[in-house]
Amino acid sequence: PEASEGALEAAEAPPEEGGPADEGSLAERPAGDELEALRRECAELREALLRRRADFENYRRRVERDRGAAAAEAEADVLRPILGTVDNLERALSATGAEAGLREGVELTHRELKTLLESLGVREIDPLGQRFDPALQQAILHEPAPGFEPGTVAEVYRKGFTYKDRLLRPALVKVASEGDGSA
């Protein structure tokens, strides 16, 4: 037992330079084929790690993009109901015979609300006289309109709104069609 303990201590001791331990370590090294196999395996594992890193980075970017889209949709859900208030204020402003003080108060409220919406990224779509765009407008009527080219918006019934380049609400419009308007 004591002899085996001495052998263990000698095996654990650092080898002396140029001594017999160096020769023994050469014999313990893997053969050329084994070394090449280990190098290939190391390269394969490195490639797999790099692929995993790239996959994770793509996943992280996708999650960030999806999170941003979900936040924008949630904000849009909050903003949509406010647009009806803007419509009602505009109707009140267009009414005739309103008292001057009431009209001034409505104008101030309307201006503040529009400023707030603009600061949040909401933009108004007022397509009067422009080419009809079904991506931003909803046509209610198609009829001849003097002074307007066919296919252009002749009248806007309700303004549309976008939010951060997304459509919140399409504009409701009348589109000029072919004809002389005498029908």
Phi and psi restraints in degrees (value plus and minus 20) as a CYANA .aco file:
   2 GLU   PHI     -88.4   -48.4
   2 GLU   PSI     -53.9   -13.9
   3 ALA   PHI     -87.2   -47.2
   3 ALA   PSI     -57.2   -17.2
   4 SER   PHI     -91.2   -51.2
   4 SER   PSI     -51.8   -11.8
   5 GLU   PHI     -85.3   -45.3
   5 GLU   PSI     -59.6   -19.6
   6 GLY   PHI     -84.5   -44.5
   6 GLY   PSI     -55.9   -15.9
   7 ALA   PHI     -88.6   -48.6
   7 ALA   PSI     -56.4   -16.4
   8 LEU   PHI     -85.8   -45.8
   8 LEU   PSI     -62.5   -22.5
   9 GLU   PHI     -84.0   -44.0
   9 GLU   PSI     -59.0   -19.0
  10 ALA   PHI     -87.4   -47.4
  10 ALA   PSI     -56.2   -16.2
  11 ALA   PHI     -90.5   -50.5
  11 ALA   PSI     -52.6   -12.6
  12 GLU   PHI    -100.4   -60.4
  12 GLU   PSI     -41.9    -1.9
  13 ALA   PHI     -88.9   -48.9
  13 ALA   PSI     124.5   164.5
  14 PRO   PHI     -84.4   -44.4
  14 PRO   PSI     121.0   161.0
  15 PRO   PHI     -88.1   -48.1
  15 PRO   PSI     126.2   166.2
  16 GLU   PHI    -104.1   -64.1
  16 GLU   PSI     125.3   165.3
  17 GLU   PHI     -85.5   -45.5
  17 GLU   PSI     117.6   157.6
  18 GLY   PHI      53.0    93.0
  18 GLY   PSI     -18.4    21.6
  19 GLY   PHI    -108.0   -68.0
  19 GLY   PSI    -194.9  -154.9
  20 PRO   PHI     -87.0   -47.0
  20 PRO   PSI     -40.7    -0.7
  21 ALA   PHI     -84.0   -44.0
  21 ALA   PSI     -54.2   -14.2
  22 ASP   PHI     -83.8   -43.8
  22 ASP   PSI     -60.8   -20.8
  23 GLU   PHI     -85.9   -45.9
  23 GLU   PSI     -57.1   -17.1
  24 GLY   PHI     -89.6   -49.6
  24 GLY   PSI     -54.8   -14.8
  25 SER   PHI     -88.8   -48.8
  25 SER   PSI     -49.4    -9.4
  26 LEU   PHI     -85.4   -45.4
  26 LEU   PSI     -57.8   -17.8
  27 ALA   PHI     -90.0   -50.0
  27 ALA   PSI     -46.6    -6.6
  28 GLU   PHI    -103.2   -63.2
  28 GLU   PSI     -34.3     5.7
  29 ARG   PHI     -87.3   -47.3
  29 ARG   PSI     126.3   166.3
  30 PRO   PHI     -85.5   -45.5
  30 PRO   PSI     133.3   173.3
  31 ALA   PHI     -87.4   -47.4
  31 ALA   PSI     148.0   188.0
  32 GLY   PHI     -76.1   -36.1
  32 GLY   PSI     -61.4   -21.4
  33 ASP   PHI     -86.5   -46.5
  33 ASP   PSI     -61.4   -21.4
  34 GLU   PHI     -86.1   -46.1
  34 GLU   PSI     -59.5   -19.5
  35 LEU   PHI     -84.0   -44.0
  35 LEU   PSI     -63.5   -23.5
  36 GLU   PHI     -84.3   -44.3
  36 GLU   PSI     -59.5   -19.5
  37 ALA   PHI     -83.4   -43.4
  37 ALA   PSI     -61.1   -21.1
  38 LEU   PHI     -85.7   -45.7
  38 LEU   PSI     -58.0   -18.0
  39 ARG   PHI     -84.7   -44.7
  39 ARG   PSI     -61.9   -21.9
  40 ARG   PHI     -83.0   -43.0
  40 ARG   PSI     -65.0   -25.0
  41 GLU   PHI     -81.6   -41.6
  41 GLU   PSI     -61.7   -21.7
  42 CYS   PHI     -81.9   -41.9
  42 CYS   PSI     -63.5   -23.5
  43 ALA   PHI     -84.1   -44.1
  43 ALA   PSI     -61.4   -21.4
  44 GLU   PHI     -83.4   -43.4
  44 GLU   PSI     -63.0   -23.0
  45 LEU   PHI     -85.3   -45.3
  45 LEU   PSI     -57.8   -17.8
  46 ARG   PHI     -83.5   -43.5
  46 ARG   PSI     -64.4   -24.4
  47 GLU   PHI     -82.1   -42.1
  47 GLU   PSI     -62.8   -22.8
  48 ALA   PHI     -82.6   -42.6
  48 ALA   PSI     -61.1   -21.1
  49 LEU   PHI     -82.9   -42.9
  49 LEU   PSI     -64.4   -24.4
  50 LEU   PHI     -83.2   -43.2
  50 LEU   PSI     -59.2   -19.2
  51 ARG   PHI     -83.3   -43.3
  51 ARG   PSI     -62.8   -22.8
  52 ARG   PHI     -82.8   -42.8
  52 ARG   PSI     -61.7   -21.7
  53 ARG   PHI     -80.6   -40.6
  53 ARG   PSI     -65.9   -25.9
  54 ALA   PHI     -83.4   -43.4
  54 ALA   PSI     -63.2   -23.2
  55 ASP   PHI     -80.7   -40.7
  55 ASP   PSI     -63.0   -23.0
  56 PHE   PHI     -85.6   -45.6
  56 PHE   PSI     -60.2   -20.2
  57 GLU   PHI     -84.0   -44.0
  57 GLU   PSI     -61.5   -21.5
  58 ASN   PHI     -83.0   -43.0
  58 ASN   PSI     -61.9   -21.9
  59 TYR   PHI     -81.9   -41.9
  59 TYR   PSI     -64.5   -24.5
  60 ARG   PHI     -81.3   -41.3
  60 ARG   PSI     -63.9   -23.9
  61 ARG   PHI     -83.4   -43.4
  61 ARG   PSI     -62.0   -22.0
  62 ARG   PHI     -83.3   -43.3
  62 ARG   PSI     -62.0   -22.0
  63 VAL   PHI     -83.6   -43.6
  63 VAL   PSI     -62.5   -22.5
  64 GLU   PHI     -82.2   -42.2
  64 GLU   PSI     -63.2   -23.2
  65 ARG   PHI     -84.3   -44.3
  65 ARG   PSI     -64.6   -24.6
  66 ASP   PHI     -84.4   -44.4
  66 ASP   PSI     -59.0   -19.0
  67 ARG   PHI     -83.6   -43.6
  67 ARG   PSI     -61.5   -21.5
  68 GLY   PHI     -83.8   -43.8
  68 GLY   PSI     -61.2   -21.2
  69 ALA   PHI     -86.3   -46.3
  69 ALA   PSI     -59.6   -19.6
  70 ALA   PHI     -85.7   -45.7
  70 ALA   PSI     -59.2   -19.2
  71 ALA   PHI     -85.6   -45.6
  71 ALA   PSI     -62.4   -22.4
  72 ALA   PHI     -84.0   -44.0
  72 ALA   PSI     -59.4   -19.4
  73 GLU   PHI     -86.5   -46.5
  73 GLU   PSI     -59.1   -19.1
  74 ALA   PHI     -84.5   -44.5
  74 ALA   PSI     -61.6   -21.6
  75 GLU   PHI     -84.3   -44.3
  75 GLU   PSI     -60.5   -20.5
  76 ALA   PHI     -83.4   -43.4
  76 ALA   PSI     -58.1   -18.1
  77 ASP   PHI     -83.0   -43.0
  77 ASP   PSI     -52.4   -12.4
  78 VAL   PHI     -95.2   -55.2
  78 VAL   PSI     -56.5   -16.5
  79 LEU   PHI     -97.9   -57.9
  79 LEU   PSI     -50.3   -10.3
  80 ARG   PHI     -74.2   -34.2
  80 ARG   PSI     -67.6   -27.6
  81 PRO   PHI     -83.0   -43.0
  81 PRO   PSI     -46.8    -6.8
  82 ILE   PHI     -87.2   -47.2
  82 ILE   PSI     -46.6    -6.6
  83 LEU   PHI     -83.8   -43.8
  83 LEU   PSI     -52.7   -12.7
  84 GLY   PHI     -83.5   -43.5
  84 GLY   PSI     -55.6   -15.6
  85 THR   PHI     -84.4   -44.4
  85 THR   PSI     -61.2   -21.2
  86 VAL   PHI     -80.3   -40.3
  86 VAL   PSI     -63.6   -23.6
  87 ASP   PHI     -79.5   -39.5
  87 ASP   PSI     -66.2   -26.2
  88 ASN   PHI     -84.6   -44.6
  88 ASN   PSI     -58.8   -18.8
  89 LEU   PHI     -83.6   -43.6
  89 LEU   PSI     -60.3   -20.3
  90 GLU   PHI     -86.0   -46.0
  90 GLU   PSI     -57.4   -17.4
  91 ARG   PHI     -83.8   -43.8
  91 ARG   PSI     -61.6   -21.6
  92 ALA   PHI     -84.1   -44.1
  92 ALA   PSI     -57.3   -17.3
  93 LEU   PHI     -89.4   -49.4
  93 LEU   PSI     -50.5   -10.5
  94 SER   PHI    -104.8   -64.8
  94 SER   PSI     -28.6    11.4
  95 ALA   PHI     -89.2   -49.2
  95 ALA   PSI     121.0   161.0
  96 THR   PHI    -114.7   -74.7
  96 THR   PSI     133.1   173.1
  97 GLY   PHI      61.0   101.0
  97 GLY   PSI     -11.2    28.8
  98 ALA   PHI     -92.9   -52.9
  98 ALA   PSI     128.2   168.2
  99 GLU   PHI     -80.7   -40.7
  99 GLU   PSI     127.6   167.6
 100 ALA   PHI     -83.0   -43.0
 100 ALA   PSI     -62.6   -22.6
 101 GLY   PHI     -85.7   -45.7
 101 GLY   PSI     -63.2   -23.2
 102 LEU   PHI     -83.6   -43.6
 102 LEU   PSI     -64.0   -24.0
 103 ARG   PHI     -81.9   -41.9
 103 ARG   PSI     -62.6   -22.6
 104 GLU   PHI     -83.1   -43.1
 104 GLU   PSI     -61.9   -21.9
 105 GLY   PHI     -83.7   -43.7
 105 GLY   PSI     -61.7   -21.7
 106 VAL   PHI     -85.9   -45.9
 106 VAL   PSI     -60.3   -20.3
 107 GLU   PHI     -81.6   -41.6
 107 GLU   PSI     -63.2   -23.2
 108 LEU   PHI     -83.4   -43.4
 108 LEU   PSI     -64.6   -24.6
 109 THR   PHI     -82.1   -42.1
 109 THR   PSI     -64.3   -24.3
 110 HIS   PHI     -81.4   -41.4
 110 HIS   PSI     -66.1   -26.1
 111 ARG   PHI     -82.9   -42.9
 111 ARG   PSI     -64.2   -24.2
 112 GLU   PHI     -82.7   -42.7
 112 GLU   PSI     -63.0   -23.0
 113 LEU   PHI     -84.8   -44.8
 113 LEU   PSI     -62.5   -22.5
 114 LYS   PHI     -85.5   -45.5
 114 LYS   PSI     -58.6   -18.6
 115 THR   PHI     -83.7   -43.7
 115 THR   PSI     -62.9   -22.9
 116 LEU   PHI     -80.3   -40.3
 116 LEU   PSI     -68.3   -28.3
 117 LEU   PHI     -81.4   -41.4
 117 LEU   PSI     -62.4   -22.4
 118 GLU   PHI     -83.2   -43.2
 118 GLU   PSI     -59.0   -19.0
 119 SER   PHI     -86.9   -46.9
 119 SER   PSI     -44.9    -4.9
 120 LEU   PHI    -106.8   -66.8
 120 LEU   PSI     -25.3    14.7
 121 GLY   PHI      82.3   122.3
 121 GLY   PSI     -10.7    29.3
 122 VAL   PHI    -107.2   -67.2
 122 VAL   PSI     109.0   149.0
 123 ARG   PHI    -140.4  -100.4
 123 ARG   PSI     122.0   162.0
 124 GLU   PHI    -103.6   -63.6
 124 GLU   PSI     121.8   161.8
 125 ILE   PHI    -128.9   -88.9
 125 ILE   PSI      94.0   134.0
 126 ASP   PHI    -143.6  -103.6
 126 ASP   PSI      70.7   110.7
 127 PRO   PHI    -109.0   -69.0
 127 PRO   PSI      -6.9    33.1
 128 LEU   PHI     -73.3   -33.3
 128 LEU   PSI     105.1   145.1
 129 GLY   PHI      63.1   103.1
 129 GLY   PSI     -25.5    14.5
 130 GLN   PHI    -112.8   -72.8
 130 GLN   PSI     144.2   184.2
 131 ARG   PHI     -82.5   -42.5
 131 ARG   PSI     117.6   157.6
 132 PHE   PHI     -83.9   -43.9
 132 PHE   PSI     110.1   150.1
 133 ASP   PHI    -143.5  -103.5
 133 ASP   PSI      84.4   124.4
 134 PRO   PHI     -83.5   -43.5
 134 PRO   PSI     -35.5     4.5
 135 ALA   PHI     -96.0   -56.0
 135 ALA   PSI     -42.9    -2.9
 136 LEU   PHI    -139.3   -99.3
 136 LEU   PSI     -32.1     7.9
 137 GLN   PHI    -153.4  -113.4
 137 GLN   PSI     134.0   174.0
 138 GLN   PHI    -140.6  -100.6
 138 GLN   PSI     100.8   140.8
 139 ALA   PHI    -102.0   -62.0
 139 ALA   PSI     106.8   146.8
 140 ILE   PHI    -117.7   -77.7
 140 ILE   PSI     -58.0   -18.0
 141 LEU   PHI    -152.3  -112.3
 141 LEU   PSI     127.3   167.3
 142 HIS   PHI    -146.7  -106.7
 142 HIS   PSI      89.4   129.4
 143 GLU   PHI    -173.0  -133.0
 143 GLU   PSI     138.2   178.2
 144 PRO   PHI     -80.6   -40.6
 144 PRO   PSI     119.8   159.8
 145 ALA   PHI    -157.5  -117.5
 145 ALA   PSI      92.7   132.7
 146 PRO   PHI     -78.5   -38.5
 146 PRO   PSI     115.4   155.4
 147 GLY   PHI      69.4   109.4
 147 GLY   PSI     -21.3    18.7
 148 PHE   PHI    -143.8  -103.8
 148 PHE   PSI     118.6   158.6
 149 GLU   PHI     -88.5   -48.5
 149 GLU   PSI     126.5   166.5
 150 PRO   PHI     -78.8   -38.8
 150 PRO   PSI     117.8   157.8
 151 GLY   PHI      68.9   108.9
 151 GLY   PSI     -18.1    21.9
 152 THR   PHI    -125.2   -85.2
 152 THR   PSI     140.7   180.7
 153 VAL   PHI     -98.8   -58.8
 153 VAL   PSI      98.9   138.9
 154 ALA   PHI    -115.7   -75.7
 154 ALA   PSI     -45.2    -5.2
 155 GLU   PHI    -174.1  -134.1
 155 GLU   PSI     123.2   163.2
 156 VAL   PHI    -132.0   -92.0
 156 VAL   PSI      97.8   137.8
 157 TYR   PHI    -106.5   -66.5
 157 TYR   PSI     -54.9   -14.9
 158 ARG   PHI    -168.9  -128.9
 158 ARG   PSI     108.2   148.2
 159 LYS   PHI     -87.2   -47.2
 159 LYS   PSI     131.3   171.3
 160 GLY   PHI    -120.8   -80.8
 160 GLY   PSI     147.2   187.2
 161 PHE   PHI    -161.3  -121.3
 161 PHE   PSI     124.5   164.5
 162 THR   PHI    -137.6   -97.6
 162 THR   PSI     136.4   176.4
 163 TYR   PHI    -156.3  -116.3
 163 TYR   PSI      93.9   133.9
 164 LYS   PHI      29.7    69.7
 164 LYS   PSI      33.6    73.6
 165 ASP   PHI      44.1    84.1
 165 ASP   PSI      -2.0    38.0
 166 ARG   PHI    -138.4   -98.4
 166 ARG   PSI     122.8   162.8
 167 LEU   PHI     -94.4   -54.4
 167 LEU   PSI     101.5   141.5
 168 LEU   PHI    -107.1   -67.1
 168 LEU   PSI     -65.9   -25.9
 169 ARG   PHI    -173.6  -133.6
 169 ARG   PSI     110.7   150.7
 170 PRO   PHI     -94.7   -54.7
 170 PRO   PSI     133.1   173.1
 171 ALA   PHI     -95.9   -55.9
 171 ALA   PSI     118.8   158.8
 172 LEU   PHI    -114.3   -74.3
 172 LEU   PSI     102.1   142.1
 173 VAL   PHI    -156.8  -116.8
 173 VAL   PSI     142.3   182.3
 174 LYS   PHI    -126.5   -86.5
 174 LYS   PSI     110.5   150.5
 175 VAL   PHI    -126.3   -86.3
 175 VAL   PSI     112.1   152.1
 176 ALA   PHI     -89.8   -49.8
 176 ALA   PSI     118.3   158.3
 177 SER   PHI    -140.3  -100.3
 177 SER   PSI     156.9   196.9
 178 GLU   PHI     -85.2   -45.2
 178 GLU   PSI     128.0   168.0
 179 GLY   PHI     113.9   153.9
 179 GLY   PSI     147.0   187.0
 180 ASP   PHI    -116.4   -76.4
 180 ASP   PSI     -24.8    15.2
 181 GLY   PHI      62.8   102.8
 181 GLY   PSI     -14.7    25.3
 182 SER   PHI    -119.2   -79.2
 182 SER   PSI      -9.9    30.1
